Each structure stands twice: as structure tokens, then as C-alpha cells.
Amino acid sequence: MNRASSLTAVTLASALALAGCGTGGEQNTDAASETTSSTAAATGAGSPSSTPSGATSGEPIAEEHNDDDVMFAQMMIPHHQQAVDMSETLLAKDDIPADVQDFAQKVIDAQGPEIERMNQMLQTWEAPMSGEDSTSMDHGAGGMMSEEDMGMLTDAQGTDAARLYLEQMTVHHEGAVEMAQEQIEQGQNPQAVELARQVVEDQEAEITEMEQMLQELPDGS
């Protein structure tokens, strides 16, 4: 009798232990699931990435525009392209200070997408990619470099090349800021005016940055 009672007690204890393990396993699984869900929510996993915004975003370009909008895009495209060309010329050289190299790459990264954006504007407005006024950009207007200026940059080496690049790009940026300010005052298209404001903001800051780098450059090549 005592032996039977003992067997029954053992059997009952084993059953309870197994039931407890099963319940704990389900609780652990639920807890892990909740932890994973919380982590995904905190990190944004599985959620769509945010869309780009700003002057070079994919925002549709309004058809409303005036002649000043067209002229701004037609003149700023070759202006930006020359800045990219100048930067690429510098980056092809050896012994350029790292901060100047980084700055030149930043110019390329910023102005390349802006060129694409302005091309989109002209296409939307069914305007030609160049106008009569844009031809003057080859003759020093808006801080543009002449062929002689570009040749000097090509020939310069080392620190001398970095210094010449910064001096030329400062003048180039000052011309771009002046052009952009005119667009802000006279333009009609909201995306073109927004781009002009971005040009002023970015390039005024870069002018200050270039002035600082010029002060820090060592003398000689």
C-alpha cells in the first residue's frame, strides 16, 4: 500500500514537471518573439526607407516657369560642369593635401546631381539645353575660368595645384552665388528657386571653408 502510494506520487510529480517544461518553453518562445518584434520596431527593420528631399530630390518639377528660370538652368549647368571638371583635374594629381582632395570630391558629389536636376527642369519646360546667354559663360561671366586658367590648373602640381584650385574655385563659387541670388529674386518656378537657395547656402559655406584651407596650406610645392 505504501509502495503503491509512493509510485503514484512519483508519477504525478513527473507529469507535473513535464507540463511545467512545456509551459515554460511556450513562454520563452513568446518572450523571444516579443523581443524580436520590439527590436525590429526600434531599428525600423522591414519599414520602407525615407524618400529623399531637398533641391535634388525626386519631387516633380512644376511646369510653371518664366524666362529667368530657363536662363538660370541654362547658365548654371555649364558653370557647375566646369566646377566638376576642375575638381576632377585636381583629384588626378599626386601630393594634394587630403582635406583639399576631400573638398574637391564633395564638389563633384554635390554639383553632379544638381546638373541632372537642372537638365530635368529644361526638359519639363521643353526649353533648349543652352541659350544665347549661356555662351557668355565661356568668357569669365559668373566666375567662370578661361581656357588659360584651366591650363594653369592642369600644369600645377602638389601644394601649388591645391592653392590654385582653391583660389579659382573661390572666384567660381562667388559667381555661382551671385547667379543664384538673381534667380531667387526673379525666378518663378518653385523647384528652381529652391535649388538657387541651396546653391547660395552650400557655396557660401564652402567659400568660408576654402578660405580656411588656404590659410593652412604650407608654402611651396
C-alpha positions as CSV (number, residue, x, y, z in Angstrom):
1,M,0.0,0.0,0.0
2,N,2.7,2.4,0.9
3,R,4.7,1.3,-2.2
4,A,1.7,2.0,-4.5
5,S,1.2,5.4,-2.9
6,S,4.9,6.2,-3.5
7,L,4.7,5.1,-7.2
8,T,1.6,7.3,-7.7
9,A,3.3,10.3,-6.1
10,V,6.4,9.9,-8.3
11,T,4.3,9.5,-11.4
12,L,2.3,12.6,-10.5
13,A,5.4,14.6,-9.9
14,S,6.9,13.6,-13.2
15,A,3.8,14.6,-15.1
16,L,3.7,18.0,-13.4
17,A,7.4,18.5,-14.2
18,L,6.8,17.7,-17.9
19,A,3.8,20.0,-18.0
20,G,5.9,22.8,-16.4
21,C,8.7,22.4,-19.0
22,G,6.2,22.6,-21.8
23,T,4.6,25.8,-20.4
24,G,8.0,27.4,-19.9
25,G,9.0,26.6,-23.4
26,E,6.0,28.3,-24.8
27,Q,6.6,31.3,-22.5
28,N,10.2,31.6,-23.7
29,T,9.2,31.4,-27.3
30,D,6.6,34.1,-26.8
31,A,9.1,36.3,-25.0
32,A,11.7,35.8,-27.8
33,S,9.0,36.7,-30.3
34,E,8.1,39.9,-28.4
35,T,11.8,40.8,-28.1
36,T,12.4,40.4,-31.8
37,S,9.3,42.4,-32.7
38,S,10.4,45.2,-30.3
39,T,13.9,45.2,-31.8
40,A,12.6,45.4,-35.4
41,A,10.3,48.3,-34.4
42,A,13.2,50.2,-32.8
43,T,15.6,49.8,-35.7
44,G,13.0,50.3,-38.4
45,A,13.6,46.8,-39.9
46,G,11.2,46.0,-42.6
47,S,9.9,49.5,-42.9
48,P,10.3,51.5,-46.2
49,S,13.3,53.9,-46.4
50,S,12.6,57.6,-46.3
51,T,12.3,59.4,-49.6
52,P,14.9,62.0,-50.5
53,S,14.1,65.6,-50.1
54,G,15.6,69.0,-50.9
55,A,16.8,70.7,-54.1
56,T,17.9,67.5,-55.8
57,S,15.0,65.2,-54.7
58,G,12.6,63.4,-56.9
59,E,9.9,66.0,-56.3
60,P,8.1,66.6,-59.6
61,I,9.1,69.8,-61.4
62,A,6.3,72.2,-61.9
63,E,5.6,73.4,-65.4
64,E,5.1,77.0,-64.3
65,H,8.2,79.0,-65.1
66,N,9.5,82.2,-66.6
67,D,12.4,83.2,-68.8
68,D,14.6,83.8,-65.7
69,D,14.1,80.1,-64.6
70,V,15.2,78.9,-68.0
71,M,18.2,81.2,-68.2
72,F,19.2,80.2,-64.6
73,A,19.3,76.5,-65.6
74,Q,21.0,77.1,-69.0
75,M,23.7,79.1,-67.4
76,M,24.2,77.2,-64.2
77,I,24.6,73.8,-65.9
78,P,27.9,74.7,-67.7
79,H,29.0,76.6,-64.6
80,H,28.5,73.5,-62.4
81,Q,30.1,71.3,-65.1
82,Q,33.3,73.4,-65.0
83,A,33.5,73.1,-61.2
84,V,33.3,69.3,-61.6
85,D,36.0,69.4,-64.3
86,M,38.3,71.5,-62.1
87,S,37.8,69.1,-59.2
88,E,38.4,66.0,-61.3
89,T,41.6,67.7,-62.7
90,L,42.8,68.2,-59.1
91,L,42.0,64.7,-58.0
92,A,44.1,63.2,-60.8
93,K,47.2,64.8,-59.3
94,D,49.6,63.4,-56.7
95,D,50.6,65.1,-53.4
96,I,47.4,67.0,-52.9
97,P,46.6,67.6,-49.2
98,A,43.9,65.3,-48.0
99,D,41.5,68.0,-46.9
100,V,41.6,69.6,-50.4
101,Q,41.1,66.2,-52.0
102,D,38.0,65.7,-49.8
103,F,36.7,69.1,-50.7
104,A,37.1,68.5,-54.4
105,Q,35.2,65.2,-54.1
106,K,32.5,67.0,-52.2
107,V,32.1,69.5,-55.0
108,I,31.6,66.6,-57.5
109,D,29.2,64.8,-55.3
110,A,27.0,68.0,-54.8
111,Q,27.1,69.5,-58.2
112,G,26.7,66.4,-60.3
113,P,23.1,65.7,-59.0
114,E,22.3,69.5,-59.4
115,I,23.3,69.3,-63.0
116,E,20.9,66.4,-63.5
117,R,18.1,68.3,-61.8
118,M,18.5,71.3,-64.0
119,N,18.5,69.2,-67.1
120,Q,15.2,67.7,-65.9
121,M,13.9,71.3,-65.5
122,L,14.7,72.3,-69.0
123,Q,13.2,69.0,-70.3
124,T,10.0,69.6,-68.4
125,W,9.7,73.2,-69.7
126,E,10.6,72.0,-73.3
127,A,13.4,74.5,-73.3
128,P,16.7,74.1,-75.1
129,M,19.7,72.9,-73.1
130,S,21.6,76.1,-73.9
131,G,20.6,79.6,-74.8
132,E,22.2,82.7,-76.2
133,D,23.2,84.0,-72.8
134,S,24.8,80.7,-71.8
135,T,27.6,81.2,-74.4
136,S,28.9,84.1,-72.3
137,M,29.8,81.6,-69.6
138,D,32.9,80.8,-71.5
139,H,34.2,84.3,-71.2
140,G,34.6,84.9,-67.5
141,A,31.0,85.6,-66.6
142,G,29.8,84.2,-63.3
143,G,33.3,83.5,-62.1
144,M,34.0,81.0,-65.0
145,M,37.6,80.1,-65.7
146,S,39.1,80.8,-69.1
147,E,41.0,78.2,-71.1
148,E,44.2,79.8,-69.9
149,D,43.0,79.4,-66.2
150,M,42.2,75.7,-66.8
151,G,45.5,75.2,-68.4
152,M,47.3,76.7,-65.4
153,L,45.4,74.3,-63.1
154,T,46.3,71.3,-65.3
155,D,50.0,72.2,-65.2
156,A,50.2,73.0,-61.5
157,Q,51.4,70.2,-59.1
158,G,51.3,69.4,-55.4
159,T,50.6,72.2,-53.0
160,D,50.7,74.8,-55.7
161,A,47.9,73.0,-57.5
162,A,45.9,72.8,-54.4
163,R,46.3,76.5,-53.7
164,L,45.4,77.5,-57.3
165,Y,42.4,75.2,-57.2
166,L,41.1,76.8,-54.0
167,E,41.7,80.3,-55.3
168,Q,40.0,79.6,-58.6
169,M,37.1,77.8,-57.0
170,T,36.5,80.6,-54.6
171,V,36.0,83.0,-57.5
172,H,33.9,80.4,-59.2
173,H,31.7,79.9,-56.2
174,E,31.3,83.7,-55.8
175,G,30.0,83.9,-59.3
176,A,27.5,81.0,-58.7
177,V,26.2,82.7,-55.5
178,E,25.6,85.9,-57.5
179,M,23.7,84.0,-60.2
180,A,21.6,82.1,-57.7
181,Q,20.7,85.2,-55.8
182,E,19.3,86.7,-59.0
183,Q,17.3,83.6,-59.5
184,I,15.8,83.8,-56.0
185,E,14.7,87.4,-56.7
186,Q,13.4,86.9,-60.3
187,G,12.6,83.2,-60.8
188,Q,9.1,81.8,-60.7
189,N,9.4,78.0,-60.7
190,P,9.4,76.8,-57.1
191,Q,11.9,74.0,-57.6
192,A,14.4,76.3,-59.5
193,V,14.1,78.9,-56.7
194,E,14.7,76.2,-54.1
195,L,17.8,74.9,-55.9
196,A,19.1,78.5,-56.1
197,R,18.7,78.9,-52.4
198,Q,20.6,75.6,-51.9
199,V,23.4,76.9,-54.1
200,V,23.7,80.1,-52.0
201,E,23.7,78.2,-48.7
202,D,26.1,75.5,-49.8
203,Q,28.6,77.6,-51.7
204,E,28.8,80.5,-49.2
205,A,29.7,77.9,-46.6
206,E,32.3,76.3,-49.0
207,I,33.8,79.7,-49.7
208,T,34.5,80.1,-45.9
209,E,35.9,76.6,-45.9
210,M,38.2,77.3,-48.8
211,E,39.5,80.5,-47.2
212,Q,40.4,78.5,-44.1
213,M,42.2,75.8,-46.1
214,L,44.2,78.4,-48.0
215,Q,45.4,79.8,-44.7
216,E,46.5,76.4,-43.6
217,L,48.4,75.4,-46.8
218,P,52.2,75.2,-46.4
219,D,54.3,77.5,-48.6
220,G,55.9,75.9,-51.7
221,S,55.0,72.8,-53.7
